[in-house]
């Protein structure tokens, strides 16, 4: 059976459309799963970072007052970074992931519409082929009716092909727009996080730079030396008294 000119190409395009829909569904599903895995990994990292921050905070409040303020602020800066990270994860979950998740049902709907249109198209194509093969006497009423039916069926076939093309055009446009939105939103969210994180890390770094080791040692020694002197005084007095007693004995001799 000879196929109409272009029918092989049309069949190939239909297969490409179906494959493209399936690949798009798989792509958005994989992105969604990757975002979920990234969020879980980041949450685990944050739990460890929180433990580190708690350790720093507990140490800072017990340190000498000359450096306590800088250490406390350093700890607060690190905590702020982790808080921003949580905000980032929430934004990805609420804004980016839903765009990916909707494509499972969307692709299923497109595949269903595509199958329906293809079924209708195949019926029209069979009717056209059947009419093209119909043999009748030229000029007879049957020949005229066959010609009319053939034109009608060809028009219907063209309409179905146009509907399929329109459906896929809309699909591809929505796909690229959503893909762009997913990647641009993800980039924006990450840029905001890293810019804020850089501010806090810069502030934390400056806190450590502001710690004056000499001032710390001076303050520490000023507070501890009197205590050391008072603790050693009885021993010094005892030695001094013993020396005076020995000198007195020597004189009496």
C-alpha positions in Angstrom: 0.0 0.0 0.0 1.5 3.3 -1.1 1.5 6.1 1.5 0.5 9.6 0.7 3.3 12.0 0.1 4.6 13.4 3.4 2.8 10.8 5.5 6.0 9.1 6.6 7.4 12.4 7.7 4.2 13.1 9.6 4.4 9.8 11.4 8.0 10.5 12.3 7.0 13.9 13.7 4.2 12.4 15.8 6.7 9.9 17.3 9.1 12.8 18.0 6.3 14.8 19.7 5.4 11.8 22.0 9.1 11.2 22.8 9.6 14.9 23.6 6.7 15.0 26.0 8.1 11.9 27.8 11.6 13.4 28.0 10.2 16.7 29.3 8.3 14.9 32.1 11.4 12.9 33.0 13.6 16.1 33.0 11.3 18.1 35.4 10.9 15.1 37.6 14.6 14.6 37.9 15.1 18.3 38.7 12.4 18.1 41.4 14.1 15.0 42.9 17.5 16.7 42.8 16.1 19.8 44.6 14.6 17.6 47.3 17.9 15.7 47.7 19.8 19.0 47.9 17.4 20.3 50.5 17.9 17.2 52.7 21.7 17.4 52.3 21.6 21.1 53.2 19.4 20.4 56.3 22.0 17.9 57.5 24.8 20.4 57.0 22.8 23.0 58.8 22.3 20.7 61.8 26.0 20.3 62.1 26.6 24.0 61.6 24.1 24.8 64.4 26.0 22.5 66.7 29.2 24.4 65.9 27.5 27.7 66.5 26.1 26.5 69.9 29.7 25.5 70.8 31.0 28.9 69.9 28.3 30.8 71.7 28.7 28.8 74.9 32.5 29.4 74.8 32.1 33.2 74.0 29.9 34.0 77.0 32.5 32.4 79.3 35.4 34.2 77.8 37.1 37.4 79.1 35.0 40.5 78.7 37.7 42.2 76.5 37.0 39.7 73.7 33.5 38.4 74.7 31.7 40.9 72.5 33.5 40.0 69.3 33.2 36.3 69.9 29.4 36.6 70.6 28.9 38.7 67.5 31.0 36.2 65.4 28.7 33.4 66.6 25.6 35.4 65.8 26.9 36.1 62.3 27.3 32.4 61.6 23.9 31.7 62.9 22.5 34.4 60.6 24.1 32.7 57.6 22.4 29.4 58.6 19.1 31.2 59.0 19.5 32.7 55.5 20.2 29.2 54.2 16.9 27.9 55.7 15.1 30.8 54.0 16.8 29.8 50.8 15.7 26.2 51.1 12.1 27.3 51.9 12.1 29.6 48.8 13.3 26.8 46.5 10.6 24.5 48.0 7.8 27.0 47.7 8.7 28.7 44.4 10.9 26.5 42.3 9.9 22.9 43.0 6.1 23.4 42.3 6.9 24.4 38.8 8.7 21.1 38.2 6.1 19.0 40.0 3.2 20.3 37.9 4.7 18.8 34.7 3.9 15.2 35.6 0.1 15.8 35.3 0.7 18.4 32.5 2.6 15.9 30.4 0.0 13.2 31.0 -2.7 15.6 29.7 -0.7 16.4 26.6 0.0 12.8 25.9 -3.8 12.0 26.2 -4.7 14.9 23.9 -2.0 13.8 21.5 -3.3 10.3 21.4 -6.9 11.5 20.8 -5.9 13.8 18.0 -3.7 11.1 16.4 -6.6 8.6 16.5 -8.9 11.1 14.8 -6.2 11.9 12.3 -5.7 8.2 11.5 -9.4 7.8 10.8 -9.4 10.8 8.4 -6.2 9.5 6.8 -7.7 6.1 6.2 -10.9 7.7 4.8 -8.8 9.8 2.4 -6.8 6.7 1.2 -10.0 4.8 0.7 -11.6 7.6 -1.3 -8.4 8.0 -3.4 -8.7 4.3 -4.3 -12.3 4.4 -5.2 -12.9 3.7 -8.9 -15.9 5.2 -10.6 -16.9 6.4 -14.0 -15.7 9.9 -14.7 -18.5 12.4 -14.8 -21.0 10.1 -12.9 -22.7 11.3 -9.7 -20.7 8.8 -7.7 -17.5 10.3 -9.0 -18.7 13.8 -8.0 -19.7 12.6 -4.5 -16.3 10.9 -4.1 -14.6 14.0 -5.1 -16.6 16.1 -2.6 -16.0 13.5 0.2 -12.3 13.5 -0.6 -12.0 17.2 -0.3 -14.0 17.1 3.0 -11.8 14.4 4.4 -8.6 16.1 3.3 -9.7 19.3 5.0 -10.6 17.4 8.2 -7.1 15.7 8.0 -5.5 19.1 7.6 -7.5 20.4 10.6 -6.3 17.5 12.8 -2.7 18.0 11.7 -3.1 21.7 12.6 -4.6 20.9 16.0 -1.6 18.6 16.7 0.8 21.3 15.6 -0.9 23.9 17.8 -1.0 21.6 20.8 2.7 20.9 20.5 3.6 24.5 19.8 1.9 25.5 23.1 3.6 22.6 24.9 7.1 23.5 23.7 6.5 27.2 24.5 5.4 26.4 28.1 8.2 24.0 28.5 10.9 26.5 27.6 9.3 29.3 29.6 9.0 27.1 32.7 12.5 25.8 32.3 13.8 29.4 32.1 11.7 30.3 35.2 13.0 27.4 37.2 16.7 28.2 36.4 16.3 32.0 36.8 14.4 31.7 40.1 17.0 29.2 41.4 19.8 31.5 40.4 18.2 34.6 42.0 17.5 32.8 45.2 21.1 31.6 45.4 22.5 35.0 44.6 20.5 36.6 47.3 21.6 34.0 49.8 25.3 34.2 48.9 25.3 38.0 48.9 23.8 38.1 52.4 26.1 35.2 53.5 29.1 37.2 52.3 28.0 40.2 54.3 27.7 38.1 57.5 31.0 36.3 56.9 32.8 39.6 56.2 31.4 41.0 59.5 32.4 37.8 61.3 35.9 38.0 59.9 36.2 41.6 61.0 35.1 40.6 64.5 38.1 38.3 64.8 40.4 41.0 63.3 39.2 43.4 65.9 40.3 41.2 68.8 43.5 42.9 70.2 45.7 40.2 71.6 47.9 42.7 73.6 44.8 44.3 75.1 43.4 41.0 76.0 46.7 40.0 77.8 46.9 43.3 79.6 43.4 43.0 80.9 43.9 39.4 81.9 47.2 40.0 83.7 45.8 43.1 85.5 43.0 40.9 86.9 45.1 37.9 87.7 48.4 39.4 89.1 46.9 40.8 92.3 45.5 37.4 93.0 48.8 35.8 92.4 50.6 38.4 94.6 48.1 38.0 97.5 48.5 34.2 97.3 52.3 34.4 97.5 52.5 37.1 100.3 52.3 34.7 103.3 55.2 32.8 102.0 57.3 35.9 101.5 56.4 37.2 105.0 57.3 33.8 106.5 60.7 33.8 104.8 61.3 37.4 106.0 60.4 36.5 109.6 62.8 33.6 109.6 65.7 35.7 108.3 65.1 38.3 111.1 65.1 35.5 113.8 68.4 34.1 112.5 70.0 37.5 112.5 68.9 38.1 116.1 70.5 34.8 117.2 73.7 35.6 115.5 73.9 38.9 117.3 73.4 37.4 120.8 76.2 35.0 120.2 
